[in-house]
Amino acid sequence: MILRDPSGHGPLDRRTFLGLGIGGLVVASLPRALSARQRLVTRTVPVMSTIAEIKVVHGDVAVAEAAIDAAIEELRRVDRTMTRFSRYSEVGVANQQAAKRAVVISASTACVVERALHWAERTQGAFDPCLGEVTALWDVEHRQTPPSSGEMKRFAGAGLYRHLEVGRRAGETVLFYHSDEVALDLGGIAKGYAVDRAIDALRARGIRDAVVVAGGDLYAMGHSERGDAWEIGVQSPTDPNGIIARFQLTDRAVATSGDYRRFFEYRGRRYSHLIDPRTGEPRVTGEHSVTVEAPTCMDADAGGTASFGLDPAIANAHVAAVVPGARVIHHA
């Protein structure tokens, strides 16, 4: 099967793309010779409930490997700190205690929470980082039927992000929940932040050409092993071997959100993990994925989460309100 390049540059053979685990993005891997002074070093690792892949172009393999080690540690650090699935992470501790007392968080967690609240405010709640209880209620990877309407109703349009306070006490950043129904869930933004931190770790070790992918979140730095921009493909929601869009990136990020990996179906309706804060239930739409391109992966990640299932005009307006110049790419 030959896919037509949407940019008009001719046919795109899906076999030229290298799949990246369970993510929605792929990076071109074309059979061209490297420069005699360059090497392409690649590593994959399970982290943040997905498969991360790091590709580095550098003349010294040892330098590239050491930089990749540092990048992977950044991915793992963010996971340890911000996952809601561990009672010992900063998010886990906050979700247990912040409704009763202020909980101290690190500067990195504060950065992500504050950016998440900015997204929530500028999108009128289309992005809400406080839906941990709602996500747990739906638990789409284990459920086979929806929860009762009464269970959902108490979360519909609750604007839970308004009940999350980020404050400063004795020189430290603290979280306080003003509602027992607030449960922080940074799943729609922290993975993008982790990719950004991995890129920073590579830069700090002299890497200028690399790509970091974690599931549907990607940042492309500098140039590929061919000396041109990184070529990115978006996987088809209906065909795991298909590519529905392709574009080139240099020093930019993209993130794809969709309803085709984590969901259950009931009476002909698909219920995914992407919750609509207005209704307290998964967004239902004929659009199965959306991609956002932005200067940082954190913003691309949040933008994709906020945009999925919304009318394109509204989604574009929301993303533009937070990140002028960001691009929303809607897929069928």
N, C-alpha and C positions, 0 to 999 in steps of 0.2 A: 504493500500500500504506500503510495506517495502522497504526502500532504502538501498542499499549496502554501507557499510562504505568503502570509498576509501582507508583507511589506512590498510584494511584487517583484522580489528578486529571484523568482524561479521556484522549482519544486523543493520540498523539504523531505528528506528520507528519514523516517523516524529511527532507523537503525544507527544514524549518526549521533544520536543522543544517548547519554549515559543516565539511566534512572537513579534516583537518589532515595532509596528506601521507600518509606511510606509517605513522603512529601508530595506536594503538588507541583513542584518545579524541577526542571532538568537542565543540565548544562551541556552544551555541545561538546562532543569529544571527536574531533575530526582527525582522520589519519594523515596528518602532515608532520614532517620532520621538525624537531625542535632546533633552535639555534645551538651551535656547538657550545656556547657559553651558558645555556639555560637548561634547567631540568624542571620537569613537572612532578611534584611530590604530592601524593594524594593519600588521605587517611579517612576512614569512616569509624564512627563510634556511636553506640546507643546512649542517648541522653535526653532528658526532658520528654520522655515517653515517645520518642521518635528516633530517627536515624540522622545524625549530623555528618556532613562530609566537608572536609577542608581541602582545597587545592591551592598549592603554593608554587609559583614560578620563581626559581632562584638558581644561581650558578653553583651554590654550595649546598649539597644535600644535607649535610650535618646542620647547617644553619637553618634550613627549611624545617627539618625534623624537630629541632629545639623550639622553633617558633610555633609549630603545630602543637607541641606539648603544652605550651603556655596558653594557646587559644582554647584547647580542650579543657584545661583547668578552669578557664573563665566560664565556659559553658556549664561545667559542673558546679562551680561556685554559685552561679545564679540559680541553678536548679535547687541546690541545697538550701539556699536562703529564701527563695520565693515560692516554692511549691506549696500548694494547699493540702497536699496528700500526706504530709508529715507533721505531726504535732510538735516536732522540735525545730522546724524552720521558723523564720521570723514571722511569716504569714500564718503558720500553724499556731504559734504562740498567741499572736494577735487575735485570731479567731476564737481561741479559748478564753482569753482574759480581757480583751480591750473593751468589752461592754461593761466591765466592772472597774477597771483602772487603766491608766495610761501605760502603754507598752512601748519600750524603747526599740527603735529600729535603726539599721545602719544607713549610711548616706546613700548607698546604691538602692536599697529598697525604697527610701524616701524619694529618690529621683523618679523611680518608676511609678510609685503611688501618686505623686504630684502630677506627673504627666498624664496618668490615667484619669485623674480628676479633671484636668484641663480638657481632655477629650470629652469627658462626660458633660461638662458644662457647655462647651462650644457646640456639641451635637444635640443638646436638649435631651440628654439621657439615652440617645441611641447606642452609646457605649457606656456601660456601667460596670465598674470593676468590683462591685459589691454583691454580685449575684451567686456567691458560693452556695448558699442554701438552696437556691433555685436549681442550679446545676446538679447538686446532689439529689434533689427531689426527682429530677428527670432521669438521671443516671442512664443515659441512652445506650450505653454499652451492655447493660444488664437487664433493662426493662423490656417487656414485650407489649405492654399496654400503657396508656397515659395515666398519670395520677388523676385523682378526682378533681372536679371543677372547683370544689371548695378549697383544696390545697393550693391550687394555682391562683385563685382569686386574690388571696392576701398579698401576693407579690405583684400583681398587675398594676403597672403605672406607679409603683411605690417610690420611685426615685431614690433608691437606697443610698446612692452616692452622696446625697445631701446630708446623710447622717454619719458620714465618716469625717473625722477631724484629724488633720495633720498639724501638730503643734511643736513648740520648742520649750523644753524645760531643762534648766541647769545645763544649757549648752548642748543638749541632745535632742534628736527628733523623736517624737512620740506619736502613736496612734491612739485614738479614742473613738469607740463606737457609741453613738447616741441612740441606737436601736438594737434590740436583741436579734433582729432579723438580718442585720448586716453580717456578711461573711466575705472577707476579701478573697477574690479570685482573680489573679493576674494572668490567667492563661491566655488572654487576648492581647497581651502586650509584652510580657516578660521574655518570651522566646525571642522576639525581635531585639529587645534590649541585650539579651545574651549574645546574639549574633554581632551586634555593634561592639560589645566588649571583647569578643574574640578577635574582631578586626583590629581593635585598638592594641591588643596583645601582639598581633602580628606586626603592626606598624612599629611598636616599641622595640622590636627586634630586627628592624631594618628591612622588613618585607614591604614591597611596594605593589606587587602583582599577586592577587589571590582572590579566591571566592570562598565564602562560608555559607553553608546551607544547613538549616535545621528544620526538617519537615517542609512546610510551605513558606518558610522565611529565608531570605537570601540577601547577601550583600556582595557586590562585585567590586573589587578594588583594582585600579590600574588596568592592566591588559592581560589577555590570555597568553598561553604558550605560543600562539601564532603571532603575537605582537599587535593584535587588534583588540577591539572591545570583546568582552565576554558575551557569548551568544546563549540566551536563556529561552527555554521553551516551557510553556504551561501545559501540564498534562490534562488530557480530556477527562471530564467527570464521568463519562460513560464508557470510555475505552482506555484501560490502564496502559495500553501501548501506543495511544494516540497523542498527538500534540495539537492543541487548538489555537495557539498563538505563539509567536516568537518575536523577540526583540533583542537589541544589544544594549549592554550596560557597562558603564565605566564610572566608578565612584558613586554608585547609586544603589538603592535597595528596592526589593519587591517582596510582597507577601500575598499569598493566595489563601482565601477562606472559602470553604465549600461544605456542602451537606452530604457528600458522597463517601465519606470514610467512617464517620462515627454517627450511626443512626439506627433506628428500628422503624419498621413499617407496621401500621395498624389500620385496617379497613381502608386500604388504598392510599393512605396518607403517610408521608415520610416525616419522622420526627428526628431532627439532628441535634447536635450539641450546641448549636448557635441559638442562644435564647434571645427573644425579643423582650426587652424590659417593659414595653408597653402592655404586653399581654401575660407575661410570666410563663410563656411557652415557646417552643422553637418557632422560628420564622418559617412560614410556608410560602414558597415561591417557585415559579417555573425556572428561575435562574439557579443553576447548581454551583456556580463558583464566581468569584470576583477577585481581581488582582489590583493591588494598589502599588504604584511606584512613588518613592519619596526619597529625600536625602538621607534619612536614617531608617534602619530596619524597625526600630521601636515604633516610629510613626506609621510605617507601612503596615506593620502588624495590627496596630490599633485601628488604622483606617480600613483594613479589610474586614475586621470584626464588626466595626460600626456600619459598614456599607452593605454587607451581605443581606439580601432580601428586601432592600429598600428600593423605591423608585429611583432610577438612575439620576434624575435631576436632583432629587433630595440628597442622594448619596454623594454626588459631586459637590453639592453646596456644603455639606457637612465637612468633607475632607478639605475643601478649599478654605473653609473657615479656620481650620487648625494649621494646615500646611499649604500656604499659597504656592502654586506651581506643581503640587502633587497631581498624579494622574490616576484616575479610576478606570479600569478596563473591565467591562462587564462581559460575561460569557453566558452562553445558553445553558 
